[in-house]
Amino acid sequence: MLRAHWWRGVATVARLIGDIDAAEDAMQDACVAALAQWPAEGIPANPGSWLIGTARHKALDRLRREQRRPDKEVAAVREVGEAQAASPGPAGDDQLSLIFACCHPSLDPGVRVPLTLRAVCGLTTTEIAAVFLVPEPTMAQRLVRAKRKIRDAAIPLRVPPLEDLPARLAAVLRVVYLVFTEGHRPVAGDEPVRAALCEEAIRLARVLADLLPAEPEVTGLLALLLLTDARRPARVDDRGGLVLLADQDRGLWDRAAISEGTALVESALRLGRPGAYQLQAAIAACHSTAARAEDTDWRQIAALYGELIRHEPTAVVEANRAVAVAMSEGPHAGLVILDALGADPRMARWPLLHTARADLLARAGRDADAVVAYRLALDLEPPAAEREFIARRIGELAAEP
């Protein structure tokens, strides 16, 4: 419960005082207070408001204590915080304001998204390092430097004027996308799905769509999240295990979300400015509108991935294209692509690459090689739900004659 309210509390307090580190400390203090008081006094009717109010008081108390020192920096931070409290920005949304601050052009582009995942979503440094495939100490240093720069440069924690939005839009969209991804497929922890993060990302995407209704990539992102999240009720079985897309009960999918997402991506593509999120949404629509797994138009999906690579030339997109190619042309065609990707040392540390290879190897009748690939994925310590799935597949392959 405490984690569910973390990012909203940090965002609110950070806007008030202008210091992300201090806001995180205050929210941590509020969580400690909750653990001490709630068992004896009961959980408040509105635990989120209680936590944010307590964190705000603790942050202000800390500022008052610091004011006793002859520190010009503290006074400057206080003045910035007061100005921001009086002027929350046009959207009136603290989390969105903090996202835009973390994506400020003066910050290093490579740290904008990780910083937002930390400050806005409460992901740990370990989780963020896993998302970006970098060592944890390296990521920790980047985050410390970025938060210090926001504080020292007094970067305003607010949504910028409409004319300044385009310069930060790509980074902001990426953040919202990664927030959803962390909810849809957590990189750490025992939860197969973090529903609160998925819902928060969709909410933020809707706020952005209201701010920028004529931006097709904003509409495309909202469509992508809705279409992907529509499958959430069928992704986990009664025992908490992951269910592959092909095996999901499509009767459990959220048809209203699928209808809304499909309409949104169609309207975005009609604007004639295709982008990565629109193309991903179109791929999600191909999956979501197929009545049965065998009705999926894999050739169309492979073609869409081929177009997506022009906008987002990453190894992850190429790996997804390999799976689509395998489904439309046969497992050997997909394995050629995945084997080439595996030569990249960074990709070799990605568990899903080995899981995808294992699946295609099994489809090709190479069960022993598939088991080896699955074991390589296990060695990289994927999330608990994926470990259980991989162990189950190894058992199934070993039991086959």
C-alpha positions, 0 to 999 in steps of 0.5 A, spaced: 500 500 500 505 504 501 509 503 495 502 505 491 502 512 494 509 513 493 510 517 487 504 521 488 507 523 494 514 525 492 511 529 486 507 533 490 512 534 496 517 536 490 513 541 487 512 544 494 519 545 496 523 544 489 528 538 491 527 531 489 532 528 494 528 532 500 521 530 497 524 522 497 526 523 504 520 526 507 516 521 503 520 515 507 519 519 513 512 519 512 512 511 510 516 510 517 511 514 521 505 510 517 508 503 519 509 505 527 502 508 527 497 505 523 497 498 526 495 501 533 490 506 530 488 503 524 489 505 516 486 512 515 480 513 510 484 516 505 491 513 506 494 517 500 492 523 503 495 522 510 502 520 507 502 526 503 500 531 508 505 527 513 511 528 508 509 535 507 509 537 514 516 533 515 519 536 509 517 543 511 519 542 518 526 540 515 526 546 511 525 550 517 531 547 521 535 548 515 533 556 515 537 557 521 543 556 518 546 562 514 545 558 507 543 561 501 542 555 497 537 553 502 533 560 502 533 559 494 530 552 494 525 555 499 523 561 495 523 556 488 518 551 492 514 557 495 513 560 487 511 553 485 506 551 490 503 558 488 503 556 481 502 548 479 502 549 472 496 549 467 495 541 468 495 542 475 498 535 476 504 534 480 506 527 477 506 530 470 509 536 472 515 532 475 516 528 469 517 535 465 522 537 470 526 530 470 525 531 462 528 538 462 533 540 456 538 542 461 539 535 463 543 529 460 538 526 455 541 519 458 538 520 465 532 524 464 528 517 463 531 513 469 530 519 473 523 520 472 522 512 473 526 514 480 522 520 482 515 519 479 514 512 480 518 510 486 522 504 482 529 502 486 535 504 483 536 496 482 530 496 478 532 502 473 539 499 472 535 492 470 531 496 465 537 500 462 542 494 462 547 498 466 551 496 472 547 499 479 553 503 481 553 507 474 545 508 475 546 511 482 551 516 480 547 518 474 541 519 478 545 523 484 548 528 479 541 529 476 537 530 482 543 535 484 542 539 478 535 540 478 536 543 485 542 547 484 539 550 478 532 551 481 529 547 475 521 549 475 517 543 477 511 544 473 508 543 466 511 548 461 507 553 457 504 549 451 509 552 446 515 549 450 512 542 450 515 539 444 522 540 446 521 535 452 515 531 449 519 525 446 522 524 453 516 525 457 512 519 452 518 515 453 517 515 461 510 514 461 511 508 456 516 505 461 512 506 467 507 502 463 512 497 461 514 496 469 507 495 471 506 490 465 512 486 466 516 488 472 523 487 472 524 485 479 519 483 485 515 477 485 508 480 482 507 478 475 503 485 474 503 491 478 496 494 476 497 500 479 503 502 475 499 500 469 493 504 471 497 510 473 501 510 466 494 510 462 492 516 467 498 520 465 497 518 457 490 521 458 492 527 461 497 528 455 492 527 450 488 532 453 494 537 453 496 535 446 490 532 442 493 534 435 499 530 436 499 523 433 504 520 437 501 522 444 494 519 441 498 513 439 501 512 446 494 512 449 492 507 444 498 502 445 497 502 453 489 501 452 490 495 447 496 492 451 492 493 458 486 490 455 489 483 456 491 484 463 485 480 466 488 474 462 495 474 463 496 471 470 492 464 472 489 462 478 496 460 481 499 467 479 503 464 473 504 468 467 499 465 461 502 466 454 498 470 449 497 464 445 494 461 451 490 466 454 482 466 455 480 472 450 473 472 453 477 475 459 480 481 455 477 488 456 473 489 450 471 496 451 479 498 452 480 494 445 475 498 442 477 505 444 484 503 443 483 501 436 479 507 434 485 512 437 490 508 433 486 509 427 485 516 428 492 517 429 495 514 423 490 518 419 494 524 420 499 521 416 505 522 421 506 515 423 511 514 429 513 509 434 508 509 438 502 509 433 506 503 430 506 499 436 499 500 437 497 498 430 501 491 432 497 491 439 491 492 435 493 486 430 493 481 436 487 484 440 482 484 434 484 477 432 478 472 435 483 466 436 490 466 436 491 462 430 487 468 426 493 473 428 495 476 422 503 475 423 505 477 416 502 484 417 505 484 424 512 482 421 511 488 416 509 493 422 515 491 426 519 492 419 517 499 419 518 500 426 525 499 426 526 505 421 523 509 427 526 505 433 532 502 431 533 498 437 535 490 438 529 489 442 524 491 436 529 487 432 528 481 437 520 482 437 520 482 429 524 476 429 518 472 433 513 475 428 518 473 422 518 466 425 510 465 426 509 467 419 515 464 415 517 459 420 522 458 426 528 458 423 527 464 419 526 467 426 532 464 429 537 467 424 535 474 427 535 472 434 542 469 433 545 475 430 542 479 436 545 474 441 552 476 439 551 483 442 554 482 449 548 487 452 543 483 449 546 477 451 544 479 458 537 480 456 533 474 459 527 475 454 532 474 448 534 467 451 527 465 452 525 467 445 530 463 442 528 457 446 521 457 444 523 458 437 528 452 438 522 448 441 518 449 435 524 447 430 524 440 434 530 442 437 528 440 444 535 439 447 538 446 445 531 449 447 533 447 454 540 450 454 537 457 452 531 456 457 537 455 462 541 461 460 535 465 461 534 463 468 541 464 470 540 471 468 535 471 474 528 474 470 522 476 475 519 470 479 513 469 474 518 468 468 522 464 472 516 459 474 514 459 467 521 457 464 522 452 469 515 449 467 517 449 460 524 446 462 520 440 465 515 440 459 521 439 454 524 434 459 518 430 459 517 429 452 519 423 448 
